Amino acid sequence: MKTVHILIPALLLAPAWAASPAEPVRTLSRAILQELIEINTTDSVGSTTVAAEAMRKRLLAAGFAPEDTVVLGPNERKRNLVVRLRAAHSGAAKPILIVGHLDVVEARRADWTTDPFRLVEQDGFFYGRGTQDMKGADAIMVTTLIRFAQEGYRPDRDIILALTADEEGGTSNGVDWLLKNHRDLVDADFALNPDGGGITTERGKPLDVEVASTEKLYADFELKAVNPGGHSSLPVPDNAIYHVADALGRIERAVFPFELNAVTRAYFGSLAKAESAQNAADIRAMLADPPDTAAIARLGRVPQFNAEVRTTCVATRFDAGHANNALPQSARAIVNCRILPGHSAEEVRLEVERIVADPAVAVRHISDATAAVSDHAPLEKAQAPVAMRSDVLGPLERVAAKFWPGAPMLVDMETGASDSKYTNAAGIPSFGFSALAVDRDDVRAHGKDERLGVTSYYDGVEFYYQYLKALTGGAAK
C-alpha cells in the first residue's frame, strides 16, 4: 500500500505563543543543523569523529577552553565530543548532563526524493537524514551553548554536553564507552536525553508534551534456514527461502499480549483528557477492569498507541540465495523487537521461536554491542522508571506551557530505545525530552524523506535556551 504524506504548511505548525529566536540565532542554528546533516555519520561509511570535530571547532570559536571541549573515542571513526560549560562558582551542585547521538541510520539516495545528506528546506520542512533522529536536537544543544558563551552566561552548576557515536546500531556506543573509560567527564546529578519525548501534534495542533521516564528494551534476532542447495530445475520442498518467509508471515500475524505498567497507565489516563471523543472513550474502556478488547483493537490501529501496550517484533532485513539458477543454500532474516519493561530478550526469543514453530528455522540473538550471534539472549530486563523530580520537571512544565499552552505534560514510556539505558544503569537518572513537535502520523525517523518542521526546529532552539536557564539559575527571557 502506498503511503500518502500530506504537507502541512509551516504556518499551521506554529504554537499559539513562542518567543521566536532572533534572526542571528536562527541563522546560526540553521548553519549548525546544515553542517551536521551534511556530514555522513552512518555506521557503514560515515564518521562521528568528523561531526564531533566540526562542533568542537564552533565551540572553540565561541570561547570555550580547549580543555573543556574534548574529542575522544575507541577508534578513528567513532569518536565523541564532550563539552563543559563551567559554573559561575566552584563547589556548585553536580552537573547536568545532556546526551545526544551523532550517528544516523543508513539512507540510500535512490530511495529518497531528496539527497538524504543535504539539508533541503521546502514546504515548511527541513529534509535530511537525522532531522528528527537526532541531529536536529544536537544542533539545538550546540546552538544553546554557543549562545550562553557569547553572552557570558555562567550557570549555577556545570552543563555537560556529550555528542556520541553508535546509538543507531553500531558496536562502539559512545555513552557506554565514556561511562566506562572517562566517567569523570560525564558524571552528573541527572541527564537530559533529547532522543526521547517531545510534543505530539495532530495536523499541527499540539496534543501533549511528553517526557520519557522509561523505555522498551531493544533486541535483534536472526532467523536462519540452511540447505544443501542444488540445481533450480529440481526444486525441493524444504527450500530455505520458503521456510524463512513462512516464519516471517507468522511473526507478522502474531500479536503479543496487551500489557500496561504504572507509567503507561498514568500516561493514557492523562492523555484521555486531550484526545478526540472516540479515542478518549476507547482509552477509558482500555483502562477499565477488565479492559475492553474492542477498544484496545481500535486504539491499536494507531502505531504509537499499539507500541505503548505491546512488545512488538517486525522483520527489517532479508538475505537469501547465491545465484538465479540455484536453490538457496541459506536464507536469513533479521527481526527487530522492542520489548516491554519486565520482560527479557531471552523470553521474547523463546516466544518468537514458538511463533515460528519450524525446527528448520533457527532463532538466535544478535548482540547490539558486538554483533555476535548466539543461541540465547540476555536475561536482563528493561530498567524501572526513574523517579520524578520536581526540580527537573517543574521548570520544564512552566516553560513548555508558554510554547504549547493547553497541551498537558505527560510522563511516558519511550517506545524505542535510547542511550538512557546506559546513564540510568550508571546511576544518572535520565529524562527524555526533545522539545521538537512532530505530527504523530508523520514520524519519519529511520525512514524515507525524514523531515522536521522549520517552525518546530526554531521553537526547540528557543525552548532549550530558556529551559536550561531556568534549570541553572538564570531567568528565562
C-alpha positions as a Markdown table, in Angstrom:
| # | Residue | x | y | z |
|---|---|---|---|---|
| 1 | Met | 0.0 | 0.0 | 0.0 |
| 2 | Lys | 1.3 | 3.4 | -1.0 |
| 3 | Thr | 1.7 | 5.9 | 1.9 |
| 4 | Val | 0.4 | 9.3 | 1.2 |
| 5 | His | 2.0 | 12.2 | 3.1 |
| 6 | Ile | 0.0 | 15.4 | 3.5 |
| 7 | Leu | 2.1 | 18.5 | 3.5 |
| 8 | Ile | 1.2 | 20.9 | 6.3 |
| 9 | Pro | 2.2 | 24.5 | 5.8 |
| 10 | Ala | 4.7 | 25.7 | 8.3 |
| 11 | Leu | 2.3 | 28.5 | 9.4 |
| 12 | Leu | -0.1 | 25.8 | 10.7 |
| 13 | Leu | 2.6 | 24.2 | 12.8 |
| 14 | Ala | 3.3 | 27.3 | 14.8 |
| 15 | Pro | 2.3 | 27.2 | 18.5 |
| 16 | Ala | -0.1 | 29.8 | 20.0 |
| 17 | Trp | 2.9 | 31.6 | 21.6 |
| 18 | Ala | 6.6 | 31.3 | 21.2 |
| 19 | Ala | 9.5 | 33.8 | 21.6 |
| 20 | Ser | 11.0 | 33.0 | 18.2 |
| 21 | Pro | 14.8 | 33.3 | 18.1 |
| 22 | Ala | 16.2 | 36.5 | 16.8 |
| 23 | Glu | 17.5 | 36.3 | 13.2 |
| 24 | Pro | 21.2 | 35.9 | 14.1 |
| 25 | Val | 20.3 | 32.9 | 16.3 |
| 26 | Arg | 18.1 | 31.4 | 13.5 |
| 27 | Thr | 21.0 | 31.9 | 11.1 |
| 28 | Leu | 23.5 | 30.2 | 13.4 |
| 29 | Ser | 21.2 | 27.3 | 14.4 |
| 30 | Arg | 20.3 | 26.6 | 10.7 |
| 31 | Ala | 24.0 | 26.6 | 9.8 |
| 32 | Ile | 24.8 | 24.2 | 12.6 |
| 33 | Leu | 21.9 | 21.9 | 11.5 |
| 34 | Gln | 23.0 | 22.0 | 7.9 |
| 35 | Glu | 26.6 | 21.2 | 8.8 |
| 36 | Leu | 25.6 | 18.2 | 10.9 |
| 37 | Ile | 23.1 | 16.8 | 8.3 |
| 38 | Glu | 25.7 | 17.1 | 5.6 |
| 39 | Ile | 28.3 | 15.1 | 7.5 |
| 40 | Asn | 27.7 | 11.4 | 6.8 |
| 41 | Thr | 27.7 | 9.7 | 10.2 |
| 42 | Thr | 26.3 | 6.3 | 9.2 |
| 43 | Asp | 27.9 | 3.2 | 10.6 |
| 44 | Ser | 28.9 | 1.8 | 7.2 |
| 45 | Val | 30.9 | 4.7 | 5.7 |
| 46 | Gly | 30.4 | 7.7 | 7.9 |
| 47 | Ser | 32.3 | 9.2 | 10.8 |
| 48 | Thr | 31.1 | 10.7 | 14.0 |
| 49 | Thr | 34.6 | 12.0 | 14.5 |
| 50 | Val | 34.2 | 14.4 | 11.7 |
| 51 | Ala | 31.0 | 15.7 | 13.1 |
| 52 | Ala | 32.4 | 15.9 | 16.6 |
| 53 | Glu | 35.5 | 17.9 | 15.4 |
| 54 | Ala | 33.2 | 20.3 | 13.4 |
| 55 | Met | 31.2 | 21.1 | 16.5 |
| 56 | Arg | 34.3 | 21.4 | 18.6 |
| 57 | Lys | 35.6 | 24.0 | 16.2 |
| 58 | Arg | 32.4 | 26.0 | 16.5 |
| 59 | Leu | 32.5 | 25.9 | 20.3 |
| 60 | Leu | 36.2 | 26.9 | 20.5 |
| 61 | Ala | 35.4 | 29.9 | 18.2 |
| 62 | Ala | 32.7 | 30.8 | 20.7 |
| 63 | Gly | 35.2 | 31.0 | 23.5 |
| 64 | Phe | 35.2 | 27.5 | 25.1 |
| 65 | Ala | 38.5 | 26.5 | 26.5 |
| 66 | Pro | 40.3 | 23.6 | 24.7 |
| 67 | Glu | 40.3 | 21.5 | 27.9 |
| 68 | Asp | 36.6 | 21.9 | 28.1 |
| 69 | Thr | 35.9 | 20.6 | 24.6 |
| 70 | Val | 37.4 | 17.2 | 24.1 |
| 71 | Val | 37.0 | 14.7 | 21.2 |
| 72 | Leu | 37.8 | 11.1 | 22.2 |
| 73 | Gly | 36.8 | 7.6 | 21.5 |
| 74 | Pro | 37.8 | 4.0 | 20.8 |
| 75 | Asn | 38.8 | 4.4 | 17.1 |
| 76 | Glu | 39.3 | 7.0 | 14.4 |
| 77 | Arg | 35.7 | 6.9 | 13.0 |
| 78 | Lys | 33.8 | 6.6 | 16.3 |
| 79 | Arg | 34.9 | 9.5 | 18.5 |
| 80 | Asn | 32.7 | 11.6 | 20.8 |
| 81 | Leu | 32.6 | 15.2 | 21.7 |
| 82 | Val | 32.3 | 16.2 | 25.4 |
| 83 | Val | 32.0 | 19.9 | 26.2 |
| 84 | Arg | 31.5 | 21.5 | 29.6 |
| 85 | Leu | 30.1 | 25.0 | 30.4 |
| 86 | Arg | 31.6 | 25.9 | 33.7 |
| 87 | Ala | 29.5 | 27.0 | 36.7 |
| 88 | Ala | 29.9 | 30.6 | 38.0 |
| 89 | His | 31.4 | 29.3 | 41.3 |
| 90 | Ser | 33.3 | 26.3 | 42.5 |
| 91 | Gly | 31.6 | 24.0 | 44.8 |
| 92 | Ala | 28.3 | 24.1 | 42.9 |
| 93 | Ala | 25.8 | 21.3 | 42.7 |
| 94 | Lys | 26.7 | 18.3 | 40.5 |
| 95 | Pro | 26.5 | 18.9 | 36.7 |
| 96 | Ile | 23.6 | 18.4 | 34.3 |
| 97 | Leu | 24.5 | 16.0 | 31.5 |
| 98 | Ile | 22.9 | 16.3 | 28.1 |
| 99 | Val | 23.4 | 13.3 | 25.8 |
| 100 | Gly | 22.8 | 13.2 | 22.0 |
| 101 | His | 24.0 | 10.7 | 19.4 |
| 102 | Leu | 25.7 | 12.0 | 16.2 |
| 103 | Asp | 25.3 | 8.8 | 14.2 |
| 104 | Val | 22.3 | 8.2 | 11.9 |
| 105 | Val | 20.6 | 5.3 | 10.3 |
| 106 | Glu | 21.7 | 4.3 | 6.8 |
| 107 | Ala | 20.0 | 6.1 | 3.9 |
| 108 | Arg | 20.2 | 5.4 | 0.2 |
| 109 | Arg | 19.9 | 8.3 | -2.3 |
| 110 | Ala | 17.8 | 6.1 | -4.6 |
| 111 | Asp | 15.1 | 5.7 | -2.0 |
| 112 | Trp | 14.7 | 9.4 | -1.2 |
| 113 | Thr | 13.1 | 12.2 | -3.0 |
| 114 | Thr | 15.9 | 14.5 | -1.9 |
| 115 | Asp | 19.6 | 13.7 | -1.1 |
| 116 | Pro | 19.5 | 12.4 | 2.5 |
| 117 | Phe | 22.8 | 14.0 | 3.3 |
| 118 | Arg | 21.9 | 17.5 | 2.1 |
| 119 | Leu | 19.7 | 19.8 | 4.1 |
| 120 | Val | 16.8 | 20.8 | 2.0 |
| 121 | Glu | 14.2 | 23.3 | 3.0 |
| 122 | Gln | 10.8 | 23.1 | 1.3 |
| 123 | Asp | 7.1 | 23.3 | 2.1 |
| 124 | Gly | 7.9 | 24.4 | 5.6 |
| 125 | Phe | 10.1 | 21.4 | 6.5 |
| 126 | Phe | 13.8 | 20.7 | 6.8 |
| 127 | Tyr | 14.5 | 17.4 | 4.9 |
| 128 | Gly | 17.6 | 15.3 | 5.6 |
| 129 | Arg | 18.8 | 12.1 | 7.4 |
| 130 | Gly | 18.9 | 13.0 | 11.1 |
| 131 | Thr | 16.5 | 15.9 | 11.2 |
| 132 | Gln | 14.2 | 14.0 | 13.5 |
| 133 | Asp | 16.7 | 11.5 | 14.9 |
| 134 | Met | 18.6 | 13.3 | 16.2 |
| 135 | Lys | 20.8 | 15.9 | 14.6 |
| 136 | Gly | 18.0 | 18.5 | 15.0 |
| 137 | Ala | 18.3 | 18.1 | 18.7 |
| 138 | Asp | 22.1 | 18.0 | 18.6 |
| 139 | Ala | 22.2 | 21.3 | 16.7 |
| 140 | Ile | 19.8 | 22.9 | 19.2 |
| 141 | Met | 22.2 | 21.9 | 22.1 |
| 142 | Val | 25.3 | 23.2 | 20.3 |
| 143 | Thr | 23.5 | 26.5 | 19.5 |
| 144 | Thr | 22.4 | 26.9 | 23.1 |
| 145 | Leu | 25.9 | 26.5 | 24.5 |
| 146 | Ile | 27.2 | 28.9 | 21.9 |
| 147 | Arg | 24.6 | 31.5 | 22.9 |
| 148 | Phe | 25.4 | 31.1 | 26.5 |
| 149 | Ala | 29.1 | 31.6 | 25.8 |
| 150 | Gln | 28.5 | 34.6 | 23.6 |
| 151 | Glu | 26.5 | 36.4 | 26.3 |
| 152 | Gly | 28.8 | 35.4 | 29.1 |
| 153 | Tyr | 26.1 | 33.3 | 30.9 |
| 154 | Arg | 27.5 | 31.3 | 33.8 |
| 155 | Pro | 25.1 | 28.7 | 35.2 |
| 156 | Asp | 24.9 | 27.7 | 38.9 |
| 157 | Arg | 26.2 | 24.2 | 38.0 |
| 158 | Asp | 28.2 | 22.8 | 35.1 |
| 159 | Ile | 26.4 | 21.9 | 32.0 |
| 160 | Ile | 27.9 | 19.0 | 30.1 |
| 161 | Leu | 27.0 | 18.1 | 26.5 |
| 162 | Ala | 28.1 | 14.7 | 25.2 |
| 163 | Leu | 27.6 | 14.1 | 21.4 |
| 164 | Thr | 28.3 | 10.5 | 20.8 |
| 165 | Ala | 28.7 | 7.6 | 18.4 |
| 166 | Asp | 26.8 | 4.4 | 17.7 |
| 167 | Glu | 23.4 | 4.7 | 19.3 |
| 168 | Glu | 21.9 | 3.7 | 16.0 |
| 169 | Gly | 23.2 | 0.1 | 15.9 |
| 170 | Gly | 27.0 | 0.4 | 15.8 |
| 171 | Thr | 29.4 | -1.5 | 18.1 |
| 172 | Ser | 31.2 | 1.5 | 19.6 |
| 173 | Asn | 28.5 | 3.1 | 21.7 |
| 174 | Gly | 29.8 | 6.4 | 22.9 |
| 175 | Val | 27.8 | 6.9 | 26.1 |
| 176 | Asp | 28.7 | 3.4 | 27.2 |
| 177 | Trp | 32.4 | 4.0 | 26.3 |
| 178 | Leu | 32.6 | 7.3 | 28.1 |
| 179 | Leu | 31.0 | 6.0 | 31.3 |
| 180 | Lys | 33.4 | 3.0 | 31.3 |
| 181 | Asn | 36.6 | 4.9 | 30.4 |
| 182 | His | 36.1 | 8.6 | 31.3 |
| 183 | Arg | 33.3 | 8.7 | 33.9 |
| 184 | Asp | 34.8 | 11.9 | 35.3 |
| 185 | Leu | 34.0 | 13.8 | 32.1 |
| 186 | Val | 30.3 | 12.9 | 32.1 |
| 187 | Asp | 29.4 | 12.3 | 35.8 |
| 188 | Ala | 26.3 | 14.2 | 36.7 |
| 189 | Asp | 23.3 | 14.7 | 39.0 |
| 190 | Phe | 20.9 | 13.8 | 36.2 |
| 191 | Ala | 20.8 | 13.6 | 32.4 |
| 192 | Leu | 18.5 | 15.1 | 29.8 |
| 193 | Asn | 18.2 | 13.0 | 26.6 |
| 194 | Pro | 16.6 | 14.8 | 23.7 |
| 195 | Asp | 16.4 | 11.4 | 21.9 |
| 196 | Gly | 13.0 | 10.8 | 23.7 |
| 197 | Gly | 9.9 | 12.6 | 24.5 |
| 198 | Gly | 8.7 | 15.7 | 22.6 |
| 199 | Ile | 5.5 | 17.4 | 21.5 |
| 200 | Thr | 2.9 | 15.2 | 19.8 |
| 201 | Thr | 0.8 | 17.1 | 17.3 |
| 202 | Glu | -2.1 | 16.3 | 15.0 |
| 203 | Arg | -2.3 | 18.3 | 11.9 |
| 204 | Gly | -0.1 | 20.8 | 13.6 |
| 205 | Lys | -2.2 | 21.1 | 16.8 |
| 206 | Pro | -0.2 | 20.2 | 20.0 |
| 207 | Leu | -1.9 | 17.3 | 21.8 |
| 208 | Asp | 0.6 | 16.8 | 24.6 |
| 209 | Val | 4.1 | 17.4 | 25.9 |
| 210 | Glu | 5.7 | 14.0 | 26.6 |
| 211 | Val | 8.7 | 13.3 | 28.9 |
| 212 | Ala | 10.2 | 9.8 | 28.8 |
| 213 | Ser | 10.9 | 8.2 | 32.1 |
| 214 | Thr | 11.4 | 4.6 | 30.9 |
| 215 | Glu | 11.8 | 2.8 | 27.7 |
| 216 | Lys | 11.4 | -0.5 | 25.9 |
| 217 | Leu | 14.2 | -3.0 | 25.6 |
| 218 | Tyr | 15.9 | -3.3 | 22.1 |
| 219 | Ala | 16.7 | -6.8 | 20.7 |
| 220 | Asp | 17.6 | -8.1 | 17.2 |
| 221 | Phe | 17.0 | -11.8 | 16.3 |
| 222 | Glu | 18.3 | -13.7 | 13.4 |
| 223 | Leu | 16.0 | -16.2 | 11.7 |
| 224 | Lys | 18.1 | -18.6 | 9.5 |
| 225 | Ala | 17.5 | -21.7 | 7.5 |
| 226 | Val | 20.2 | -23.7 | 5.7 |
| 227 | Asn | 20.0 | -26.3 | 2.9 |
| 228 | Pro | 22.5 | -28.2 | 0.7 |
| 229 | Gly | 21.1 | -26.3 | -2.3 |
| 230 | Gly | 21.3 | -27.7 | -5.8 |
| 231 | His | 20.1 | -27.1 | -9.4 |
| 232 | Ser | 17.0 | -24.9 | -9.7 |
| 233 | Ser | 15.4 | -27.3 | -12.2 |
| 234 | Leu | 15.0 | -29.8 | -9.4 |
| 235 | Pro | 13.0 | -27.9 | -6.7 |
| 236 | Val | 12.7 | -29.5 | -3.3 |
| 237 | Pro | 10.0 | -28.8 | -0.6 |
| 238 | Asp | 12.5 | -27.7 | 2.0 |
| 239 | Asn | 13.6 | -24.5 | 0.2 |
| 240 | Ala | 15.4 | -22.3 | 2.8 |
| 241 | Ile | 13.7 | -19.2 | 1.5 |
| 242 | Tyr | 10.2 | -20.6 | 1.9 |
| 243 | His | 11.0 | -21.7 | 5.5 |
| 244 | Val | 12.1 | -18.2 | 6.5 |
| 245 | Ala | 9.4 | -16.5 | 4.5 |
| 246 | Asp | 6.7 | -18.6 | 6.2 |
| 247 | Ala | 8.3 | -17.8 | 9.6 |
| 248 | Leu | 8.1 | -14.1 | 8.8 |
| 249 | Gly | 4.5 | -14.4 | 7.9 |
| 250 | Arg | 3.7 | -16.0 | 11.2 |
| 251 | Ile | 5.5 | -13.2 | 13.0 |
| 252 | Glu | 3.6 | -10.6 | 11.0 |
| 253 | Arg | 0.3 | -12.1 | 12.1 |
| 254 | Ala | 1.3 | -12.7 | 15.7 |
| 255 | Val | 0.1 | -10.3 | 18.4 |
| 256 | Phe | 2.0 | -10.0 | 21.7 |
| 257 | Pro | -0.1 | -9.7 | 24.8 |
| 258 | Phe | -1.7 | -6.4 | 25.9 |
| 259 | Glu | 0.0 | -5.0 | 29.0 |
| 260 | Leu | 0.0 | -1.8 | 30.9 |
| 261 | Asn | 2.5 | -0.7 | 33.5 |
| 262 | Ala | 2.4 | 2.1 | 36.0 |
| 263 | Val | 3.9 | 4.6 | 33.6 |
| 264 | Thr | 1.7 | 3.7 | 30.6 |
| 265 | Arg | -1.4 | 3.5 | 32.7 |
| 266 | Ala | -0.9 | 7.0 | 34.0 |
| 267 | Tyr | 0.1 | 8.2 | 30.5 |
| 268 | Phe | -3.1 | 7.0 | 28.9 |
| 269 | Gly | -5.2 | 8.3 | 31.9 |
| 270 | Ser | -3.8 | 11.8 | 31.3 |
| 271 | Leu | -3.9 | 11.5 | 27.5 |
| 272 | Ala | -7.6 | 10.8 | 27.5 |
| 273 | Lys | -8.2 | 14.4 | 28.6 |
| 274 | Ala | -6.6 | 15.7 | 25.4 |
| 275 | Glu | -7.7 | 13.2 | 22.8 |
| 276 | Ser | -10.7 | 13.1 | 20.5 |
| 277 | Ala | -14.0 | 11.9 | 21.9 |
| 278 | Gln | -13.7 | 8.4 | 20.3 |
| 279 | Asn | -10.1 | 7.9 | 21.4 |
| 280 | Ala | -10.8 | 9.2 | 24.9 |
| 281 | Ala | -13.7 | 6.8 | 25.3 |
| 282 | Asp | -11.6 | 3.9 | 24.0 |
| 283 | Ile | -8.8 | 4.9 | 26.4 |
| 284 | Arg | -11.1 | 4.9 | 29.4 |
| 285 | Ala | -12.5 | 1.5 | 28.2 |
| 286 | Met | -9.0 | 0.1 | 27.8 |
| 287 | Leu | -8.1 | 1.3 | 31.4 |
| 288 | Ala | -11.2 | -0.4 | 32.8 |
| 289 | Asp | -11.1 | -3.6 | 34.8 |
| 290 | Pro | -11.4 | -5.8 | 32.8 |
| 291 | Pro | -10.1 | -3.9 | 29.7 |
| 292 | Asp | -12.4 | -3.6 | 26.7 |
| 293 | Thr | -10.8 | -5.7 | 23.9 |
| 294 | Ala | -12.7 | -3.9 | 21.1 |
| 295 | Ala | -11.3 | -0.6 | 22.4 |
| 296 | Ile | -7.8 | -2.0 | 22.6 |
| 297 | Ala | -8.1 | -3.1 | 19.0 |
| 298 | Arg | -9.3 | 0.3 | 17.8 |
| 299 | Leu | -6.5 | 2.1 | 19.6 |
| 300 | Gly | -4.0 | -0.4 | 18.3 |
| 301 | Arg | -4.6 | 0.9 | 14.8 |
| 302 | Val | -2.5 | 3.9 | 15.9 |
| 303 | Pro | 1.1 | 2.6 | 15.8 |
| 304 | Gln | 2.2 | 4.8 | 18.7 |
| 305 | Phe | -0.6 | 3.6 | 20.9 |
| 306 | Asn | 0.0 | 0.0 | 20.0 |
| 307 | Ala | 3.7 | 0.3 | 20.8 |
| 308 | Glu | 2.9 | 1.6 | 24.3 |
| 309 | Val | 0.9 | -1.5 | 25.2 |
| 310 | Arg | 2.6 | -4.4 | 23.5 |
| 311 | Thr | 6.0 | -5.9 | 22.8 |
| 312 | Thr | 6.4 | -5.5 | 19.0 |
| 313 | Cys | 8.5 | -7.6 | 16.6 |
| 314 | Val | 9.0 | -6.7 | 12.9 |
| 315 | Ala | 11.1 | -8.0 | 10.0 |
| 316 | Thr | 13.7 | -5.5 | 8.9 |
| 317 | Arg | 16.1 | -7.3 | 6.6 |
| 318 | Phe | 16.1 | -10.4 | 4.4 |
| 319 | Asp | 19.0 | -12.1 | 2.6 |
| 320 | Ala | 18.9 | -15.3 | 0.6 |
| 321 | Gly | 20.4 | -17.3 | -2.2 |
| 322 | His | 23.6 | -17.1 | -4.2 |
| 323 | Ala | 22.6 | -17.5 | -7.8 |
| 324 | Asn | 19.5 | -17.1 | -10.0 |
| 325 | Asn | 19.7 | -20.7 | -11.2 |
| 326 | Ala | 20.5 | -22.4 | -7.9 |
| 327 | Leu | 18.5 | -23.5 | -4.9 |
| 328 | Pro | 19.3 | -21.3 | -1.9 |
| 329 | Gln | 21.8 | -22.8 | 0.5 |
| 330 | Ser | 20.7 | -20.4 | 3.2 |
| 331 | Ala | 18.1 | -17.7 | 3.9 |
| 332 | Arg | 18.5 | -15.2 | 6.7 |
| 333 | Ala | 16.1 | -12.5 | 8.1 |
| 334 | Ile | 16.5 | -10.0 | 10.9 |
| 335 | Val | 13.6 | -9.4 | 13.2 |
| 336 | Asn | 13.8 | -6.3 | 15.4 |
| 337 | Cys | 11.9 | -6.4 | 18.7 |
| 338 | Arg | 11.0 | -3.6 | 21.2 |
| 339 | Ile | 10.3 | -5.3 | 24.5 |
| 340 | Leu | 8.0 | -4.0 | 27.3 |
| 341 | Pro | 9.6 | -3.5 | 30.7 |
| 342 | Gly | 9.5 | -6.5 | 32.8 |
| 343 | His | 10.4 | -8.9 | 30.0 |
| 344 | Ser | 13.9 | -10.1 | 28.8 |
| 345 | Ala | 15.2 | -10.6 | 25.4 |
| 346 | Glu | 15.5 | -14.3 | 26.0 |
| 347 | Glu | 11.9 | -14.5 | 27.0 |
| 348 | Val | 11.0 | -12.9 | 23.7 |
| 349 | Arg | 13.4 | -15.0 | 21.7 |
| 350 | Leu | 11.7 | -18.1 | 23.0 |
| 351 | Glu | 8.3 | -16.6 | 22.1 |
| 352 | Val | 9.5 | -15.8 | 18.6 |
| 353 | Glu | 10.7 | -19.4 | 18.4 |
| 354 | Arg | 7.3 | -20.7 | 19.5 |
| 355 | Ile | 5.6 | -18.4 | 16.9 |
| 356 | Val | 7.9 | -19.6 | 14.1 |
| 357 | Ala | 7.1 | -23.2 | 15.0 |
| 358 | Asp | 9.6 | -24.6 | 12.4 |
| 359 | Pro | 12.7 | -26.7 | 13.5 |
| 360 | Ala | 14.3 | -25.8 | 10.2 |
| 361 | Val | 14.5 | -22.1 | 11.2 |
| 362 | Ala | 17.0 | -21.2 | 14.0 |
| 363 | Val | 16.1 | -18.2 | 16.1 |
| 364 | Arg | 19.2 | -16.6 | 17.5 |
| 365 | His | 20.1 | -13.3 | 19.3 |
| 366 | Ile | 22.3 | -10.7 | 17.8 |
| 367 | Ser | 24.3 | -8.6 | 20.3 |
| 368 | Asp | 23.9 | -4.9 | 19.7 |
| 369 | Ala | 27.3 | -4.4 | 21.3 |
| 370 | Thr | 29.4 | -6.8 | 19.3 |
| 371 | Ala | 27.0 | -8.1 | 16.5 |
| 372 | Ala | 27.8 | -11.6 | 17.7 |
| 373 | Val | 25.1 | -14.2 | 17.1 |
| 374 | Ser | 24.3 | -16.6 | 19.9 |
| 375 | Asp | 21.7 | -19.3 | 20.7 |
| 376 | His | 20.5 | -17.5 | 23.8 |
| 377 | Ala | 19.7 | -13.8 | 24.6 |
| 378 | Pro | 20.4 | -11.9 | 27.7 |
| 379 | Leu | 18.1 | -12.4 | 30.7 |
| 380 | Glu | 18.3 | -8.7 | 31.8 |
| 381 | Lys | 15.0 | -6.8 | 31.7 |
| 382 | Ala | 14.3 | -3.1 | 31.0 |
| 383 | Gln | 15.1 | -0.8 | 33.9 |
| 384 | Ala | 12.4 | 0.5 | 36.2 |
| 385 | Pro | 11.2 | 4.1 | 35.5 |
| 386 | Val | 13.3 | 6.9 | 37.1 |
| 387 | Ala | 11.8 | 8.8 | 40.0 |
| 388 | Met | 10.1 | 12.0 | 39.0 |
| 389 | Arg | 12.0 | 15.2 | 40.2 |
| 390 | Ser | 10.2 | 18.5 | 40.6 |
| 391 | Asp | 13.5 | 20.4 | 40.1 |
| 392 | Val | 13.7 | 18.9 | 36.6 |
| 393 | Leu | 10.1 | 18.7 | 35.6 |
| 394 | Gly | 8.7 | 21.8 | 37.3 |
| 395 | Pro | 10.8 | 24.2 | 35.1 |
| 396 | Leu | 10.1 | 22.1 | 32.0 |
| 397 | Glu | 6.4 | 22.3 | 32.6 |
| 398 | Arg | 6.5 | 26.1 | 33.2 |
| 399 | Val | 8.5 | 26.9 | 30.1 |
| 400 | Ala | 6.6 | 24.4 | 27.9 |
| 401 | Ala | 3.3 | 26.0 | 28.9 |
| 402 | Lys | 4.4 | 29.2 | 27.2 |
| 403 | Phe | 5.3 | 27.4 | 23.9 |
| 404 | Trp | 2.4 | 24.9 | 23.8 |
| 405 | Pro | -0.3 | 26.3 | 26.0 |
| 406 | Gly | -3.1 | 23.9 | 26.9 |
| 407 | Ala | -1.1 | 20.8 | 26.0 |
| 408 | Pro | -0.7 | 18.7 | 29.1 |
| 409 | Met | 2.7 | 17.4 | 30.2 |
| 410 | Leu | 2.7 | 13.6 | 30.3 |
| 411 | Val | 5.3 | 11.2 | 31.6 |
| 412 | Asp | 5.5 | 8.3 | 29.2 |
| 413 | Met | 7.4 | 5.2 | 28.1 |
| 414 | Glu | 9.7 | 5.7 | 25.1 |
| 415 | Thr | 8.6 | 3.0 | 22.6 |
| 416 | Gly | 12.1 | 2.8 | 21.0 |
| 417 | Ala | 15.3 | 2.6 | 22.9 |
| 418 | Ser | 18.0 | 5.2 | 23.7 |
| 419 | Asp | 21.3 | 5.8 | 25.4 |
| 420 | Ser | 19.3 | 6.5 | 28.6 |
| 421 | Lys | 19.7 | 2.8 | 29.3 |
| 422 | Tyr | 23.5 | 3.4 | 29.9 |
| 423 | Thr | 23.1 | 6.6 | 32.0 |
| 424 | Asn | 20.3 | 5.1 | 34.1 |
| 425 | Ala | 22.3 | 2.0 | 34.7 |
| 426 | Ala | 25.2 | 4.2 | 35.8 |
| 427 | Gly | 23.1 | 5.9 | 38.5 |
| 428 | Ile | 22.4 | 9.0 | 36.5 |
| 429 | Pro | 18.6 | 9.4 | 36.3 |
| 430 | Ser | 17.7 | 10.4 | 32.8 |
| 431 | Phe | 14.7 | 12.2 | 31.3 |
| 432 | Gly | 13.9 | 12.2 | 27.6 |
| 433 | Phe | 12.6 | 15.4 | 26.1 |
| 434 | Ser | 13.4 | 16.7 | 22.6 |
| 435 | Ala | 11.3 | 19.9 | 22.5 |
| 436 | Leu | 10.5 | 19.1 | 18.9 |
| 437 | Ala | 6.9 | 18.9 | 17.7 |
| 438 | Val | 6.1 | 16.2 | 15.2 |
| 439 | Asp | 2.7 | 15.1 | 13.9 |
| 440 | Arg | 2.0 | 11.6 | 15.2 |
| 441 | Asp | 1.3 | 10.3 | 11.7 |
| 442 | Asp | 4.5 | 11.9 | 10.3 |
| 443 | Val | 7.2 | 10.2 | 12.3 |
| 444 | Arg | 9.9 | 9.6 | 9.7 |
| 445 | Ala | 12.9 | 8.8 | 11.9 |
| 446 | His | 14.8 | 5.9 | 10.3 |
| 447 | Gly | 12.6 | 6.2 | 7.2 |
| 448 | Lys | 12.4 | 7.7 | 3.7 |
| 449 | Asp | 12.3 | 11.5 | 3.4 |
| 450 | Glu | 12.9 | 12.2 | 7.1 |
| 451 | Arg | 11.9 | 15.7 | 7.9 |
| 452 | Leu | 11.3 | 18.2 | 10.7 |
| 453 | Gly | 9.1 | 21.3 | 10.6 |
| 454 | Val | 11.1 | 24.5 | 10.3 |
| 455 | Thr | 8.9 | 26.2 | 12.9 |
| 456 | Ser | 9.3 | 23.1 | 15.2 |
| 457 | Tyr | 13.1 | 23.3 | 14.9 |
| 458 | Tyr | 13.3 | 27.0 | 15.8 |
| 459 | Asp | 10.8 | 26.6 | 18.7 |
| 460 | Gly | 13.1 | 23.9 | 20.0 |
| 461 | Val | 16.1 | 26.3 | 19.7 |
| 462 | Glu | 14.3 | 28.9 | 21.8 |
| 463 | Phe | 12.8 | 26.4 | 24.3 |
| 464 | Tyr | 16.1 | 24.8 | 25.3 |
| 465 | Tyr | 17.7 | 28.2 | 25.7 |
| 466 | Gln | 15.0 | 29.2 | 28.2 |
| 467 | Tyr | 14.7 | 25.8 | 29.9 |
| 468 | Leu | 18.4 | 25.4 | 30.6 |
| 469 | Lys | 18.5 | 28.9 | 32.1 |
| 470 | Ala | 15.5 | 28.0 | 34.2 |
| 471 | Leu | 17.3 | 24.8 | 35.4 |
| 472 | Thr | 20.6 | 26.5 | 36.2 |
| 473 | Gly | 19.7 | 29.7 | 38.0 |
| 474 | Gly | 19.2 | 32.1 | 35.0 |
| 475 | Ala | 15.9 | 33.9 | 34.5 |
| 476 | Ala | 14.2 | 32.9 | 31.2 |
| 477 | Lys | 13.9 | 35.9 | 29.0 |
